[in-house]
Amino acid sequence: MIKDMFENKKTISFEVFPPKKDGEFDAAFEVLDSLAQLKPDFISVTYGAGGSRCGKTVEIASYIQNKLHIDAMAHMTCVGTKKEQLLSVYEELKKNNVNHVLALRGDRPKDMSDEQFASRDFIHANDMMAFLKEHTDLHLAGACYPEKHFESFSMESDLNNLKRKQDAGAEFLISQLFFDNDYYYSFLEKARKKGITIPVCAGIMPITTAKQIGTTVTLSGSSIPKALADIFATYADNPEEMRKAGIDYAIRQIRDLQENGVNDVHIYTMNKPETAAEIMKNIYR
């Protein structure tokens, strides 16, 4: 079980996403083969809004678990999912020996009406966790937000919600990406005071292209510290130097975390094994 790893070692894990088209699976498996050579402790697989890529998530997670023999964790979202659908996904995961899930509320599907949104089976991720805990034997993880979830009124409110996830059965947490470690240290201190005792993996995403600023970073709501903003300003028109500087920034982030007692890091690989490899050879295990 993944939760047992946190007691004995520093862990490094990866996130990957499934291909959008069936014809892209061969390339996706090649990416996974390359990432497996870096010996991560586990790999998580993202999930389409409202279950739109559920089958692909299961297929990728199965490959990780059964072919690569690395613990796989499938993302599972509940915002557009009925209880029956959730149990159907569980049965598919069980058939494929995948028993870890990152339980998320997820983003509202674009075609979901206000009426459907208001009458959904699960309002929050912790509601889904409680349901899964009662009806399945899955091992559950949850998400956390070092700078609070953008919909929360305050950090206090967000931490109360996080405590509910722990109480509902979350065995560990994975954080939203962040770029200023001070926010993460402050978050951990507040979380522990709130009684959140389960392990937390620090989510790190290397920013290797200027395009990521307008998409992933903006959507995450993460603050951009001056040191990272200076990288964008200096190398925005030089893709190769931008890539190098972004990877170096992520490496320095992880080293600082490890030097300050953060032993568990989750790397958002963006399905780029070369980037993950450069980071792995420059951090401490």
ABEGO torsion letter per residue (X at the ends): XAAAAAAABBBBBBBBBBBABAAAAAAAAAAAAAAAAAGBABBBBBBBBGGAAAAAAAAAAAAAAAAAGBBBBBBBBAAABBAAAAAAAAAAAAAAGBABBBBBAEBBBAABBAAAAAABABABAAAAAAAAAAABABBBBBBBBAAEBAABABAAAAAAAAAAAAAAGBABBBBBBBABAAAAAAAAAAAAAAGBABBBBBBBBBBABAAAAABAAAAAGBBBBAAAAAAAAAAAABAAAAAAAAAAAAAAAAAAAAAAGBABBBBBAGGBAAAAAAAAAABBX
